[in-house]
């Protein structure tokens, strides 16, 4: 199974559709499931929440062979660096906890 973050964004949405043709189970982490196209929602396992939340990652990563990791931008953040580090620390810890073998970022 492959877990995809930011599945409603420009990159994540294209990746999800490409994975459908590869006969792989896809799970997505999405803040607002209503933003997923109906055709996508029907074909994926959906975990609702932000992927900077360890509890959300603990629901998303069990059984994952691979993770597509993309930190969403936050133009309101006072520090771009701190914003990315916050997400990446949560992701790195969850990948280690769940033994995810491949991460693409």
N, C-alpha and C positions, 0 to 999 in steps of 0.2 A: 504494500500500500504506500502511496505517495501522499504526503501532506503538503498543501499549498497555502501559503499566507497571501494576503491581499488579492483574493480571487475576483474582486470586482474592479480592480485597477487595470490599467492598460496592459501591463505585462502579465499579471497573474491570470486575468480572464483568458488571454490567448493561450497560456500554458495549459490551463484546465481543459480547454477544448481540444488541444493537441493530444493530451493524455487519454482522452476518451477513445481515440482510435488505436490505442496500444493495449487494449484489454487489461488495464490495470485498475485496481480499486483506487479511488481518489477521495481524500478527505480534505475539506477546506476549513480554514479558520477565518471567520468573517464577523465583523462588528454588527452588521445589519443584514440578516438573511433575506430580508425583503428586497435587497438590491441585487440578489442573484437572479439571473434569467430563469424562468420556469423550467426550460429545457436543461439547464445546468443543475438546478436544485433537485430535479428528479434523478440525476445520475451520480450525485456525490453524497457522502456522509458529511453533515454539517456540524461544526462546533462553533457556537456563537460566543463571541467575546473578543478581547484584544490579545494579541499574541505577545504582549509584554507582561501578561498575567500568568504566573506559574500554574495556577489552578486550571486555567484554560489550556495551557500547553500539556498539562497532565491528562486532560481529557482527549486532546488531539493526537498525542504521539504514541500511545500504546499500539504496538504492532507495526509501526511505521518503519519502512525500509529506507525511505528517503524523505527529505524535507526541502522544500523551496522556501527560502527565507528572504523576505524583502521588508525592510523597515519603512513604514509609511512616513511621508514627510509631515512635519509639523511646523508651519511657518510662524506659529505663535510661541514656539519654544525660545527661551532666553539663550540657550546654547545648543547648537546643532550637535556638537560633540556629546554633550550629556544626554541628549535625546537618543542618539544612536547607541551609546554605551548602555543606557538603561535597557533597551530592547535586547541588545546582544548578550548582556549578562544573563537575562532571563532565558534566552534561547539556548545559550551554551550550557547552562546548568540543566535544562530540560533534556537536551540532546544526550548529555552524559547520563542522566537518570534513566532514560529510556533506551539507551544503546542504539540510537539511530545511526546507521552506518554511512549514510551519504547526506551531505548538506550542500545545497547550491545557494549562493547568496549573491 
